[in-house]
Amino acid sequence: MSETILSIKNLNKTYGTLQAVKDLSFTIKKGNVYGILGPNGSGKSTTLGIALNVVNKTSGEFSWFNNTVSTHDALKKVGAIIEHPNFYPYMSAYDNLRLVCKIKGISTDIINSKLELVGLIERKDSKFRAFSLGMKQRLAIASALLNDPEILILDEPTNGLDPQGIHQIRALITKIASQGTTILLASHLLDEVEKVCSHAVILRKGVKIYEGRVDELIATKGFFELNATKKEALLDFLNNHSAFGNIKEEEGKIIALLNEDICPEELNKTLSEKGIFVSHLVKRKESLEKQFLQLTNNK
């Protein structure tokens, strides 16, 4: 059983009349990449802020490392970037990290290996102000990794970056995770979570609407679009077949959602054997984006 790193239980946060987080519970296990996904204003940053002790909760609880240590001590094993990187512009990348080591009481021996990891070793003597936004973000990640944390927390890690910068940060997250660090990132970008996360928690207006593996979220069996002259017979067949779930009619076509996989050829053959000849038969798969929009719309 994997070790629990962070457990959040019935968490609530209100700002006046606004409830930013509502009865939220989820668990972060060691060795995975978790994405907290949701539109802006869904409570992602507030949730991270509460876990990092920078935002006060209204009610509920959270615990680090199975409650074996105090939050203060637990946070020494956490690396986090929840705001824009804050370094001295006139100092070099190396000297900025050396200062962080001094503040945190960490040996400076680790600096070069972290700069190497984030792809900035060649620029270690360059001043921070000369860095692109993507390089600044990578230096911030190096800084957050100086204490060899058990978990790295990133809030919107690719915000404002150009496509190359986005690609570099995502590749870096995957690389860090492959070395055994658990990662928790907040993002409003579905694409980001799909590409780099193994697990997702989806929030809408502070409420959890999905928690689970990303591949299970993607693994919809899809649906068939059908039409036939004997429409009633077709509907009767679909409604009584275990492979089909929800059946509805849209714009003159029958939409049949699949519970289990079935190929179009097999379905066509079965139908024609029953004297149902289809004029239209197309198998489609909903994109994760469409599912996400359905989950997070304001119904």
HELIX and SHEET records of a PDB file:
HELIX    1   1 LYS A   44  ALA A   51  1                                   8    
HELIX    2   2 PHE A   65  ASN A   67  5                                   3    
HELIX    3   3 THR A   71  ALA A   74  1                                   4    
HELIX    4   4 LEU A   75  LYS A   77  5                                   3    
HELIX    5   5 ALA A   93  LYS A  104  1                                  12    
HELIX    6   6 THR A  108  ILE A  110  5                                   3    
HELIX    7   7 ILE A  111  LEU A  117  1                                   7    
HELIX    8   8 ILE A  121  ARG A  123  5                                   3    
HELIX    9   9 PHE A  128  ALA A  130  5                                   3    
HELIX   10  10 LEU A  133  ALA A  144  1                                  12    
HELIX   11  11 PRO A  163  SER A  178  1                                  16    
HELIX   12  12 LEU A  190  VAL A  196  1                                   7    
HELIX   13  13 VAL A  214  ILE A  218  1                                   5    
HELIX   14  14 LYS A  231  ASN A  239  1                                   9    
HELIX   15  15 PRO A  264  GLU A  273  1                                  10    
HELIX   16  16 LEU A  288  THR A  296  1                                   9    
SHEET    1   A 3 LEU A  18  LYS A  29  0                                        
SHEET    2   A 3 THR A   4  TYR A  15 -1                                        
SHEET    3   A 3 SER A  59  TRP A  64 -1                                        
SHEET    1   B 6 VAL A  78  ILE A  81  0                                        
SHEET    2   B 6 ILE A 151  ASP A 155  1                                        
SHEET    3   B 6 THR A 182  SER A 187  1                                        
SHEET    4   B 6 VAL A  33  LEU A  37  1                                        
SHEET    5   B 6 HIS A 199  ARG A 204  1                                        
SHEET    6   B 6 VAL A 207  ARG A 213 -1                                        
SHEET    1   C 4 PHE A 244  GLU A 250  0                                        
SHEET    2   C 4 LYS A 253  LEU A 258 -1                                        
SHEET    3   C 4 PHE A 223  ALA A 228 -1                                        
SHEET    4   C 4 VAL A 278  ARG A 284 -1                                        
END                                                                             
